[in-house]
Amino acid sequence: MKRLLLITSLLLFSCNNSKSADEYLRTGQSAIADKNYKIAVIELKNALLQQPNLAEARFLLGTSYFFSEQLPAARKELQRALELGVDPNKVMTFLLRIDIFLGKLEFVEDYGQEEHALTPETIIELHTVFAGNLIVRGQITEGLSLLHKVMSFEQKHDFFYQLAKAWLAATNDQIDEAIKLTSTLSEADNEFNDALLFTARLYAFARQYELAAAKYAQFLTLHRTNFIAQMGYIEVLIATNDLDKAENQVDLLLASYPRLPSINAYKAELAFLAQRFQSATDYANIALATQPSLFKANLIAGLSYHQQQNDEMAYHHLILIENYLPPSHLVFQLLSSLKFQLGYSAEAVAKIDEFEQFSAADFQLLSNASSALIKSGERDKAKEYIEQLNELEVSGHQQLTQRGVLKLSVNDKTGIDDLKQALAENPNYLKAQIAILYNYLNNNQLSQALSFANALISNNPEEDLGYLAKGIVLQAQNYPEMAEASFRQALIKNPESIGAKFNLSTYDVQNKNYQAAYQKLVEILDKSPEHRGALERLVKLSTVWQDQQKIIDFIEQLRVAYPDKIILSLALARTFENLHQQDNGLKLLFSLQKTADNNIQYLQTYALMSYKAGGFAKAEELFTKIIGVSAKDVKAHVGLIFSLGAQNKDQQALAKIKNAQALFPDNANLVIYEANYLLKIGEVAEAESLLAVINENTVNRTLLLTANIKLNAVKNEHQRALEFAEELHRRSPNLQSSFTYAQLLQRLSQNELALTVVNKAIMKYGSSLALESLKAELSVGIHPENAVNIYQKLLKENPENPVVLNNFAWAAIMAKQYDLALEVAQKAMKLAPEQPQIKDTLALAYLRVGQYRMAETLLEEALESLPVDGDISLHYAETLIYLNKFERSKEILDKLSSSIEKQALLNLLKKHAE
């Protein structure tokens, strides 16, 4: 009850103290004078609740919304005020500014004049404000047109007339005059502080960024939420390298406009400048999700992806802004290089050839293009560009060196003259020195190379360069001890020499001094965490060094220190793979999906590791994704083909081969892949016709040999297949070629030679299930006891493998260890009860221990599955003899081809029948 009385009294008090609309209007005006726009909005809304058509309140509410940056609401209220009869001279300038802020205004020469009778002063203000906006947006002609209209009024003392004069001066490169005008005007500025804002812009135009920043800061103390000023302030803060303050400003804007493209583009730029490249791509992509053509966002995304070595995504973004870049622009040059790297050589050349003339500013473009064309084998086009380089006026040791190297690459001997001229200008220029050295080495001029290296030592006795050069030459001369000594001398001269440490780590590995190699590689990577050679060697070291955990721990430390460097995570994953910890490697790669899903190196590593681990469906998915990003990645196409084949999706694999052949018509290896899959689906004649017309000089010989082995094996032409296998084993000795060679020797009953091949392969490449199984099979006929021992070892490693169990049982039978054979064959039968070969082995074990009925039942079941199998039929006939079913045994034997085994059973039958 008390509570009810309290509420009632409060309501009565409120009613008794209510204000009139005019009183609310006055308090609203007072709040506006104090720039307290929140209070003003409340008071003016109260006034309009009582009198909705109170025009002045409607106008002031609109301006209050305007100054508190609630622009859509401001426009609505100001438009209503106009309809209620408020003087358009008061309203139109606000409406124009709102339309500019909202970006909804295209060029209209007579803004607002058709509908409203405006004073010259208002028209001058509208034209000046609108003209400034147009000029900033790049519509210079339209902006100047309006400014000249302002000049026609000749109201020289008008504020906006003077502001228009400043705009004209600025567009006529009279920036200092413009700044004088606006500085004077800002002393008696208007409520929008237009003169102060323009002064800030002018200082930015004049590249006086610190003064510009000060003016923007001053303006923002008066209009802290003015978006255009905030964006200009960020721009000049970046220009003055005040990145922390710029980022604070950006973060303030992001809190209000989290998806706005322009702000996210600035955030991306700041992240890029701070070398947070992953973060830069993330913010750039947020901007591009709303505005895909935004120049800055595409630029930052492209450059950031390039820094992350994701060149495919870099190309994807930079190609969108290509037409806005002059050929001398560094980004245009980068894009051209990316095109060549990614296989878009024709597109790169076509774009460069659009330019009729080249100047000295285009040197780098032509240089990069020439280098890329040489790498891709398009030497004629490269020569054409190098000739154009030769016509350019080249100055400076760096450009002379570049041109000299390119000339030598296309056998233009005048390149050495450029290199010597470069050294004449700068005797210590490293790249020129190295280029001359490698020119001698490449031309097998080893004595000249050694003389050059010794000269480097004489000229710079306290530096490491000469000793490094000498070490490289001595390596080429096959003097490893002397080369190592020279590298050690380089390290003495410069204890931080990366070149010396890297080369010495090679000798450490060769001498099995793995700890020393590890230490040197760690020192290199501590300084240069993306040193590819050192990372690669460290990963390989994990395959031979026992202290493998040290390698894992060190790479983990690098990953923590450099979280954006994806190459470190890939190195760790490959190290796990080397240590047979594929699951850990795959888990690591899976954890990177969100941050690295567009990184081609990541996708390639993940795809290959998935394929090797038997995750063929995942490999298929990843190779498909690579092709989606980089359509001309031939390795991805081949990986996809093999992934499909491993899943027995042979028709799909053939379809992908056809797609790849259309993309890479000169890649004859794809014809071999096609032949392989045709063999797999039984199209032997078609495969043979493809292989018959292949030009052997255009394909990988190893691939061709492998295909010919398969073809002849399918045709049962094992002797011919063996000839190809022998060449393959000689050309490319490895585990797989050894296995194939030995298997064909086995088929041709050359078991002792086959066993020799297998034993050598195991010693050289290590044990594998395939090799050990083949060794056991070969040993069965030669040394059955050895075969039993081999299978016992294999069974420990593969206890649930029915094939190993079956072969083990068979070897035990051959070794006359029948009880063991029976025990093992029974285990195999439990694991694969429907396999006729396993039934046959178990039946033979029963037969040898005298359990003929059990053998008979199993052999009858096996023959139902394989009615024409000769071995099973022989075992069945033998079993029937021991069961005294002579006629049935004779019927089976009569159907079999002549053989030693058949004759032995016929003799046994005759003996038992008598």
KAGISUL-V204374 format. One record per pair of residues at least 6 apart in sequence whose C-alpha atoms are under 8 Angstrom apart, sorted by the first residue. I is the first residue (numbers start at 1). J is the second residue. D is the distance in Angstrom with one decimal. If there is no record, write none. Layout:
I,J,D  I,J,D
This chain:
20,47,7.3  20,50,7.8  21,46,7.2  21,47,4.2  21,48,7.1  21,50,6.0  21,51,6.6  22,47,7.0  23,47,7.9  24,43,5.2  24,44,6.1  24,46,6.5  24,47,5.2  25,43,6.8  25,44,5.8  25,47,6.0  25,57,6.1  27,40,7.4  27,43,6.6  28,39,7.0  28,40,4.3  28,41,7.2  28,42,7.8  28,43,5.1  28,44,5.6  29,40,6.9  29,60,7.6  30,40,7.8  31,37,6.5  31,39,6.2  31,40,5.1  32,40,5.9  32,64,7.1  37,64,5.4  37,65,7.4  37,67,7.3  37,68,6.4  38,64,7.8  38,68,7.8  40,61,7.4  40,64,6.7  41,61,5.8  41,64,6.3  41,65,7.3  44,57,5.7  44,58,7.6  44,60,7.5  44,61,6.0  45,61,7.4  47,54,7.8  47,57,6.9  48,54,6.4  48,57,6.8  48,58,7.3  53,84,6.8  54,84,8.0  55,81,5.4  55,84,5.6  55,85,6.9  55,86,6.3  56,81,7.3  56,86,7.1  58,77,5.9  58,78,6.9  58,80,7.1  58,81,5.4  59,77,6.6  59,78,5.5  59,81,5.2  59,82,8.0  59,86,7.3  59,91,7.6  61,74,7.4  61,77,6.7  61,78,8.0  62,73,7.2  62,74,4.2  62,75,6.7  62,76,7.5  62,77,4.8  62,78,5.0  63,74,6.4  63,78,7.5  63,94,7.5  64,74,7.5  65,71,6.5  65,73,6.5  65,74,4.8  66,74,5.2  66,94,7.9  66,98,7.7  67,223,7.7  68,225,7.2  69,225,6.5  69,226,7.2  71,98,6.2  71,101,8.0  71,102,7.6  74,98,7.9  75,95,6.3  75,98,6.8  78,91,6.5  78,94,7.9  78,95,7.2  79,95,7.9  81,91,7.9  82,88,6.3  82,91,6.8  88,116,6.7  88,117,7.8  88,118,7.0  89,118,5.9  89,119,6.9  89,122,5.8  92,112,7.0  92,126,7.9  93,122,7.4  93,125,7.3  93,126,6.1  96,126,7.2  96,130,7.6  97,129,7.8  99,105,5.5  100,130,7.9  100,133,7.3  101,227,7.9  101,228,7.6  107,134,7.8  107,142,7.4  109,146,7.2  111,126,7.4  113,123,7.9  120,153,7.5  121,158,7.5  124,150,5.5  124,153,7.9  124,160,6.3  124,161,6.5  125,160,5.4  125,161,7.7  127,146,5.6  127,147,6.7  127,149,7.8  127,150,6.8  128,146,7.1  128,147,6.2  128,150,7.2  128,160,6.4  128,161,7.6  128,163,7.2  128,164,5.5  130,143,7.4  130,146,8.0  131,142,7.3  131,143,4.1  131,144,6.8  131,146,5.8  131,147,6.4  132,143,6.6  132,167,7.0  133,143,7.8  134,140,6.5  134,142,6.9  134,143,5.2  135,142,7.9  135,143,5.4  135,144,7.8  144,168,7.3  147,164,5.9  147,165,7.8  147,167,7.8  147,168,7.1  150,161,6.4  150,164,7.0  151,161,7.0  151,164,7.8  151,165,7.7  154,161,7.9  155,161,6.4  156,162,6.7  159,185,7.1  162,181,7.2  162,185,7.8  163,181,7.5  163,182,6.7  163,185,7.7  163,195,7.0  165,178,7.7  166,177,7.4  166,178,4.4  166,179,7.4  166,181,6.0  166,182,6.7  167,178,6.9  169,175,6.5  169,177,6.6  169,178,5.5  170,177,7.8  170,178,5.6  170,202,7.5  175,202,6.7  175,205,7.8  175,206,6.6  178,202,7.5  179,199,5.9  179,202,6.4  179,203,7.5  182,195,5.2  182,196,7.0  182,198,6.9  182,199,5.7  183,195,7.1  183,196,7.2  183,199,6.5  185,195,5.9  186,193,7.1  186,194,7.8  186,195,4.9  186,196,5.2  189,195,6.1  189,196,7.3  193,219,7.3  196,215,6.8  196,219,6.5  197,215,7.3  197,216,6.7  197,219,6.4  197,229,7.1  199,212,7.6  199,215,7.1  200,211,7.4  200,212,4.5  200,213,7.1  200,214,7.8  200,215,5.0  200,216,5.6  201,212,6.7  201,232,7.5  202,212,7.5  203,209,6.4  203,211,6.3  203,212,4.8  204,212,5.3  204,236,6.7  209,236,5.5  209,237,7.6  209,239,6.5  209,240,6.1  210,236,7.5  210,237,7.9  210,240,6.5  212,233,7.8  212,236,6.8  213,233,6.0  213,236,5.9  213,237,6.4  216,229,6.5  216,230,7.7  216,232,7.4  216,233,5.6  217,233,7.2  219,229,7.6  220,226,7.1  220,229,7.0  220,230,7.4  224,230,7.9  230,249,7.4  231,263,8.0  233,246,7.8  234,246,5.1  234,247,7.9  234,249,6.6  234,250,7.2  235,246,7.9  237,243,6.6  237,245,7.1  237,246,5.4  238,246,6.3  238,270,7.8  243,270,6.8  246,270,8.0  247,267,7.0  247,270,6.8  250,263,6.5  250,266,7.1  250,267,6.4  251,267,7.9  253,263,7.0  254,260,7.7  254,263,6.7  254,264,7.5  257,263,7.8  258,264,7.7  259,286,6.8  259,287,6.9  259,290,7.8  260,287,6.7  260,290,7.8  261,286,7.0  261,287,3.9  261,288,6.8  261,290,6.5  261,291,6.4  261,294,7.9  262,287,6.8  263,287,7.8  264,283,5.3  264,284,6.3  264,286,6.7  264,287,5.4  265,283,6.6  265,284,5.4  265,287,5.9  265,296,6.3  265,297,5.0  265,300,7.8  267,280,7.3  267,283,6.4  267,284,7.9  268,279,7.0  268,280,4.1  268,281,6.7  268,282,7.5  268,283,5.0  268,284,5.3  268,297,7.3  268,300,6.6  268,301,7.9  269,280,6.6  269,300,6.2  270,280,7.6  271,277,6.5  271,279,6.1  271,280,4.9  272,279,7.8  272,280,5.3  272,300,7.1  272,304,6.5  276,564,7.1  277,304,5.0  277,305,7.3  277,307,6.9  277,308,6.8  277,564,6.9  278,304,7.2  278,305,7.8  278,308,7.6  278,564,6.1  278,595,7.5  280,300,7.0  280,301,6.8  280,304,6.4  281,300,7.2  281,301,4.9  281,304,6.1  281,305,6.9  284,297,4.8  284,298,7.0  284,300,6.7  284,301,5.6  285,297,7.4  285,301,7.2  287,294,7.7  287,297,6.5  288,294,6.6  288,297,6.5  288,298,7.4  292,298,8.0  293,320,7.1  293,321,8.0  295,321,6.3  298,317,5.1  298,318,6.2  298,320,7.3  298,321,7.2  299,317,6.9  299,318,6.1  299,321,7.4  301,314,6.9  301,317,6.5  302,313,6.8  302,314,3.9  302,315,6.5  302,316,7.4  302,317,5.0  302,318,5.4  303,314,6.3  304,314,7.4  305,311,6.5  305,313,6.1  305,314,5.0  306,313,7.8  306,314,5.3  308,564,7.8  308,565,6.9  308,566,7.3  308,599,7.9  309,599,7.7  309,601,7.8  310,598,7.5  310,599,5.0  310,600,5.7  310,601,7.0  311,338,6.6  311,342,7.9  311,600,7.7  312,338,7.9  312,342,7.1  312,599,8.0  312,600,6.9  312,629,6.4  312,630,5.9  313,598,6.8  313,599,7.5  313,629,7.0  315,335,6.4  315,338,6.2  315,339,7.3  318,331,7.9  318,335,6.5  319,335,7.1  322,332,6.6  322,335,7.9  325,331,7.5  325,332,6.0  326,332,6.9  327,333,6.8  327,352,7.9  327,362,6.4  327,365,7.0  328,361,5.4  328,362,4.9  328,363,8.0  328,364,7.7  328,365,6.9  332,365,7.9  333,364,7.0  333,365,5.0  333,368,7.3  336,348,5.6  336,365,7.5  336,368,7.8  336,369,6.9  337,368,6.2  337,369,6.4  337,372,6.8  339,345,6.0  339,347,7.3  339,348,5.8  340,348,6.7  340,369,7.5  340,372,5.8  340,373,7.2  340,376,7.9  341,372,7.1  342,630,7.4  342,632,6.9  342,633,7.2  343,632,6.2  343,633,7.7  344,632,7.9  345,373,7.6  349,369,7.9  358,388,8.0  358,392,7.9  359,392,6.6  360,392,5.8  360,393,6.2  360,394,7.0  363,389,6.6  363,392,7.6  366,385,6.0  366,386,7.3  366,388,8.0  366,389,6.8  367,385,7.7  367,386,7.3  367,389,7.4  367,402,7.2  367,403,7.2  367,406,7.7  369,382,7.3  369,385,7.7  370,381,7.7  370,382,4.5  370,383,7.3  370,385,6.0  370,386,6.5  370,406,7.3  371,382,7.3  371,406,6.8  373,379,6.3  373,381,7.0  373,382,5.5  374,382,6.1  374,409,7.5  374,410,7.9  379,410,7.0  383,410,6.7  386,403,7.5  386,406,7.0  386,407,6.9  389,403,7.2  390,403,7.7  394,400,6.7  396,422,7.1  396,425,7.4  397,421,7.4  397,422,4.1  397,423,6.9  397,425,6.0  397,426,6.4  397,429,7.6  398,422,7.1  400,418,5.3  400,419,6.4  400,421,7.3  400,422,5.6  401,418,6.3  401,419,5.2  401,422,6.0  401,431,7.1  401,432,5.5  401,435,7.9  403,415,6.9  403,418,7.0  404,414,7.4  404,415,3.8  404,416,6.0  404,417,7.3  404,418,4.9  404,419,5.5  405,415,6.3  405,416,7.9  405,419,7.6  405,435,6.5  406,415,7.3  407,413,6.9  407,414,7.0  407,415,4.8  408,414,7.5  408,415,5.2  408,416,7.2  408,439,7.6  416,436,7.1  419,432,5.7  419,435,7.6  419,436,7.0  420,432,7.9  422,429,7.7  422,432,6.7  423,429,6.4  423,432,6.6  423,433,7.5  434,469,7.8  437,449,5.6  437,452,6.9  437,453,7.5  437,469,7.4  438,449,7.9  440,446,6.4  440,448,6.5  440,449,5.3  441,449,6.4  441,473,7.3  441,476,7.6  446,473,6.8  446,476,7.8  446,477,7.2  449,473,6.6  450,470,6.2  450,473,6.1  450,474,7.8  453,466,5.3  453,467,7.3  453,469,5.4  453,470,5.1  453,473,7.9  454,466,6.6  454,470,6.9  455,466,7.6  456,465,7.3  456,466,4.7  457,463,7.6  457,465,7.5  457,466,4.5  457,467,6.6  460,466,7.3  462,493,5.9  463,490,7.3  463,493,5.7  463,494,6.7  464,489,7.6  464,490,4.3  464,491,6.8  464,493,5.4  464,494,5.7  464,497,7.2  465,490,7.1  466,490,7.8  467,486,5.3  467,487,6.2  467,489,6.5  467,490,5.1  468,486,6.7  468,487,5.7  468,490,6.0  468,499,7.1  468,500,6.5  470,483,7.2  470,486,6.5  471,482,7.4  471,483,4.2  471,484,6.7  471,485,7.7  471,486,5.1  471,487,5.7  472,483,6.8  473,483,7.7  474,480,6.9  474,482,6.6  474,483,5.0  475,483,5.6  484,503,8.0  484,504,6.5  484,507,7.2  487,500,5.2  487,501,7.9  487,503,7.0  487,504,6.5  488,500,6.9  488,504,7.3  490,497,7.3  490,500,6.0  491,497,5.9  491,500,5.6  491,501,7.1  498,524,5.9  501,520,5.6  501,521,7.3  501,524,7.3  502,520,7.0  502,521,6.8  502,524,7.6  502,534,6.9  504,517,7.6  505,516,7.3  505,517,4.5  505,518,7.7  505,520,6.3  505,521,7.1  506,517,7.4  508,514,6.2  508,516,6.3  508,517,5.2  509,517,6.2  509,541,7.8  514,541,7.5  514,545,6.2  518,538,7.0  518,541,7.8  518,551,8.0  521,534,5.7  521,535,7.7  521,537,7.9  521,538,6.7  522,554,7.8  524,531,7.6  524,534,7.0  525,531,6.4  525,534,6.9  525,535,7.5  526,558,7.8  529,558,7.2  529,568,7.8  530,565,7.7  530,567,7.0  530,568,7.5  535,571,6.8  536,571,7.5  538,551,7.2  539,551,7.8  539,571,6.5  539,572,7.7  539,574,6.9  539,575,5.3  539,578,7.9  540,575,7.7  540,578,7.8  542,548,5.4  542,551,6.9  542,575,6.4  542,578,6.7  542,579,7.1  543,578,5.9  543,579,6.8  552,572,6.6  552,575,7.2  552,576,8.0  555,568,6.6  555,569,7.9  555,571,7.7  555,572,6.2  556,572,7.4  558,568,7.1  559,565,7.3  559,568,5.9  559,569,6.6  566,596,7.5  566,602,7.4  567,601,7.9  567,602,8.0  569,588,7.7  569,589,7.8  570,589,7.6  570,602,6.7  570,605,6.9  572,585,7.3  573,582,8.0  573,584,7.4  573,585,4.2  573,586,7.1  573,588,6.5  573,589,6.9  574,585,6.7  575,585,7.8  576,582,6.0  576,584,6.3  576,585,5.2  577,585,6.1  577,609,7.7  582,609,7.7  582,613,6.8  586,606,7.2  586,609,7.3  586,610,7.2  589,602,7.8  589,606,6.3  596,602,6.6  597,603,7.0  598,629,7.7  600,626,6.5  603,622,6.2  603,623,7.5  603,625,7.9  603,626,6.6  604,622,7.6  604,623,7.3  604,626,7.5  604,636,7.6  606,619,7.6  606,622,7.4  607,618,7.2  607,619,4.5  607,620,7.6  607,622,5.4  607,623,6.2  608,619,6.8  608,639,7.8  610,616,6.6  610,618,6.4  610,619,5.4  611,618,7.7  611,619,5.4  611,643,6.8  616,643,5.2  616,644,7.4  616,646,6.5  616,647,6.6  617,643,7.1  617,644,7.9  617,647,7.5  619,639,7.8  619,640,7.3  619,643,6.2  620,639,7.7  620,640,5.4  620,643,5.4  620,644,6.6  623,636,5.2  623,637,7.1  623,639,6.3  623,640,5.4  624,636,7.5  624,637,8.0  624,640,6.7  626,633,7.6  626,636,6.4  627,633,6.4  627,636,6.3  627,637,7.0  632,663,7.2  634,660,7.7  634,664,7.9  637,656,7.5  637,657,7.9  637,660,6.5  640,653,7.8  640,656,7.9  641,653,4.9  641,654,7.7  641,656,6.3  641,657,6.8  642,653,7.4  644,650,6.7  644,652,6.9  644,653,5.5  645,653,6.0  645,677,7.8  650,677,6.5  650,680,7.7  650,681,7.2  653,677,7.7  654,674,6.3  654,677,6.7  657,670,6.6  657,673,7.4  657,674,6.5  660,670,7.6  661,667,7.2  661,670,6.5  667,699,7.8  668,694,7.7  668,698,6.3  668,699,5.7  669,698,7.9  669,699,5.3  669,700,6.5  669,703,7.5  671,690,7.1  671,691,7.8  671,694,8.0  672,690,7.8  672,691,6.9  672,703,7.0  672,704,6.5  672,707,6.7  674,687,7.6  675,686,7.7  675,687,4.4  675,688,7.4  675,690,6.4  675,691,6.8  675,707,7.3  676,687,7.2  676,707,6.0  676,710,7.7  678,684,6.6  678,686,7.1  678,687,5.5  679,687,6.1  679,710,7.7  679,711,6.9  679,714,7.9  684,711,7.2  684,714,7.9  687,711,7.8  688,711,7.1  691,708,7.8  696,704,7.9  702,728,6.4  702,731,7.7  702,732,7.3  705,724,5.7  705,725,7.2  705,727,7.8  705,728,6.3  706,724,7.7  706,725,7.5  706,728,7.4  708,721,6.9  708,724,6.8  709,720,7.9  709,721,4.6  709,722,7.3  709,724,5.9  709,725,6.3  710,721,7.4  711,721,7.8  712,718,6.4  712,720,6.4  712,721,5.1  713,721,5.9  718,744,6.6  718,747,7.3  718,748,7.0  719,748,7.4  721,744,7.4  722,741,6.7  722,744,5.8  722,745,7.1  725,737,7.2  725,740,6.7  725,741,5.1  725,744,7.8  726,741,6.1  728,737,6.4  729,737,5.2  729,738,6.0  729,741,6.8  734,761,7.4  734,765,7.1  735,761,6.2  735,762,8.0  735,765,6.1  738,757,6.5  738,758,6.7  738,761,6.3  739,758,6.8  739,770,7.6  739,771,6.3  739,774,8.0  741,754,7.6  741,757,7.8  742,753,7.7  742,754,4.4  742,755,7.1  742,757,6.1  742,758,6.5  743,754,7.1  743,774,7.4  745,751,6.5  745,753,7.2  745,754,5.4  746,754,6.1  746,778,7.2  751,778,5.9  751,782,8.0  752,778,7.7  752,782,7.8  754,778,7.5  755,775,6.1  755,778,6.2  755,779,7.5  758,771,6.4  758,774,7.7  758,775,6.3  759,775,7.6  762,768,7.7  762,771,7.2  769,794,7.3  772,790,7.1  772,794,7.5  773,790,8.0  773,791,7.5  773,794,7.9  773,804,7.5  775,787,7.5  775,790,7.9  776,786,7.4  776,787,4.4  776,788,7.5  776,790,5.9  776,791,6.6  776,811,7.8  777,787,6.9  777,807,7.6  777,811,7.7  778,787,7.9  779,786,6.3  779,787,5.1  780,786,7.6  780,787,5.4  780,811,5.6  780,814,6.5  780,815,7.8  781,814,7.7  784,811,6.0  784,812,7.3  784,814,5.9  784,815,5.0  785,811,7.7  785,812,7.6  785,815,5.6  787,808,7.8  787,811,6.0  788,808,6.3  788,811,5.6  788,812,5.8  788,815,7.5  791,804,7.0  791,805,7.9  791,807,7.6  791,808,5.2  792,808,7.3  794,804,7.2  795,801,7.7  795,804,6.6  795,805,7.0  798,804,7.4  799,805,8.0  800,831,7.5  801,828,7.8  801,831,8.0  802,827,7.9  802,828,4.8  802,829,7.7  802,831,6.1  802,832,6.5  803,828,7.6  805,824,6.0  805,825,6.5  805,827,7.2  805,828,5.4  806,824,7.3  806,825,5.8  806,828,5.8  806,838,5.9  806,841,6.8  808,821,7.4  808,824,7.1  809,820,7.2  809,821,4.2  809,822,6.9  809,823,8.0  809,824,5.5  809,825,5.3  809,841,7.0  809,842,7.9  809,845,7.9  810,821,6.7  810,841,6.2  811,821,7.8  812,818,6.4  812,820,6.5  812,821,5.0  813,821,5.7  813,844,8.0  813,845,6.6  813,848,8.0  818,845,6.1  818,848,6.5  818,849,6.6  819,845,7.8  819,849,7.4  821,842,7.9  821,845,6.0  822,842,6.4  822,845,5.1  822,846,6.7  825,838,7.1  825,841,6.6  825,842,5.1  825,845,7.6  826,842,6.6  828,838,6.8  829,835,7.9  829,838,6.2  829,839,6.9  829,842,7.6  832,838,7.6  833,839,7.6  835,862,7.8  836,861,7.4  836,862,4.4  836,863,7.5  836,865,6.4  836,866,7.1  837,862,7.2  839,858,5.6  839,859,6.7  839,861,7.7  839,862,6.1  840,858,6.8  840,859,5.9  840,862,6.4  840,872,6.1  840,875,7.8  842,855,7.5  842,858,7.8  843,854,6.9  843,855,4.1  843,856,7.2  843,858,5.7  843,859,6.3  844,855,6.6  844,875,6.8  845,855,7.9  846,852,6.5  846,854,6.5  846,855,5.4  847,855,5.7  847,879,6.6  852,879,6.1  852,882,7.1  852,883,6.8  853,883,7.8  855,876,8.0  855,879,6.9  856,876,6.6  856,879,6.3  856,880,7.3  859,872,6.8  859,875,7.6  859,876,5.9  860,876,7.5  862,872,7.4  863,869,7.3  863,872,6.9  863,873,7.4  870,896,6.9  873,892,6.9  873,893,7.8  874,893,7.2  874,901,7.7  874,902,7.0  874,905,7.9  876,889,7.7  877,888,7.7  877,889,4.6  877,890,7.5  877,892,6.3  877,893,6.7  877,905,7.8  878,889,7.2  878,905,6.5  880,886,6.6  880,888,7.2  880,889,5.6  881,889,6.3  881,908,7.8  881,909,6.1  881,912,7.2  884,912,7.8  884,913,7.8  886,909,6.8  886,913,6.8  889,909,8.0  890,906,7.8  890,909,7.8  893,902,6.8  893,906,7.6  896,902,7.6
